[in-house]
Amino acid sequence: MDPLNNIFFALSDPTRRAILIRLSKSEATVGELAEPFDMSAPAITKHLKILERAGLILKEKDGQLRRCTLQQAPLKSAVEWLEHYSQFWEESFDQLDGVLNKIVAGKATNKSEKED
């Protein structure tokens, strides 16, 4: 599967986004990440596996604990992809704005000609 597909799939779920927000502050154990959610341990594990498969987190064993850290590189590639389309839409809106301004200016000219 395409890495961007994995990233956007991982980001599509609010629980996974909340986990990433938490990890943006500092690393955390799986237990710490699970605390705010009213869901089973297997459900949290499934979310973490999806994030890990997308490369958004790194999970390392530390004795009995599993520590998770945020990995920023995949997020950067997603942002770059979005920025490309942001530029496209900005250019499209600028063109639309130009067309609308011409229409408004034309109506103003027609109105002033009728008043004369």
N, C-alpha and C positions, 0 to 999 in steps of 0.2 A: 504494500500500500504506500502511496505517496506520503512523504513526511508531512507536508502541509495538510493533507487530509487527516492524518492522525492528530495533528496539533489542533485543527479547528474542531474535530470531533471531541477531543478532550475539553476544549474550551466551551463546548455547547451546553455543558451541564452546570447548573448553579452551584452544586456541591463541590465540584472539581474547581470551579473558579474561586470559591471561598477557601478551599485548601491552598490554592496558589497565593491568594492574598495573605493568608496566615504565614506561609513559607517566605513571602517577600520580606517579612519582618525578621525572621531568624529560622534556623533549622529547628525541626521538631521531631519527636518520636511519633510512631504510628498512633500510640495511645493518646498523645496530646492532640494530634490532628482529629481524632475521632470524638473527643470530648464534647464539642458543641453540637454534634449531630445526634438526632434521635434515630439511629439506624444500627443494624447489627454489625459486628466486627467483619463478617464476610463481605457485607456491602461496602464498607469503607475500604477493605482490601481490594475489592474490584475497582473502585474509583482510583486508588493509588496505582494499580497495575496499568490502567488506561493512561494515567499521567506519565508513568514511567515508560510505557511503550512509545509515547509521543516524544519522549526525551525531555519533558518539562520538569521532571524531578529525578533525583538520584537517591536511591534507597540503599543504605549501607548498614550492615550488621555491626552493632557495638555491644558485645557480650550478649545479654538476653534481649536487648533493645534493638529496634530497627529505626535508624535516624534517616530523616528525609531532608533533602536540601533542594532549593529551587535552582533550575538550570536556565540561564537567561538566553543562551544562543538560539534555541528554537523559537522563543518568543520574538526575538529580533527578526528572524526570517519571516514570521507571520506579519509583523508590523511592516516590513519592507514590501511584502505582497499587497497589503492593504493600502500603503502609501501610493503605490502605482495606480490603483483604482481611484484613490482620492484625487490625484492629479487629473485623471480622466474626467471625473465628475466636476471638478472645479472649472476645467476648461469648457465643459459642456454648459455649465451654468453661466459662465462668462459670455458664451456665444448667445445663449437664450436671453440674457440680460441685454445684450446689444440689439437683438431683434425686437424685444419689447420696447426698448427706448426709441427705436426708429418708428414703431407703430404709434407710440404715445406722441412723439414729435409730429408725425404725419397727421394725427387727429387734431393736434393743437393748431397746426397750420391750416387744415381744412376749416376748423371752427373760426379762426380769425379771418379767413377769406370770406366766409358766409356773413360775418358781421359787417364787413366793409360794404 
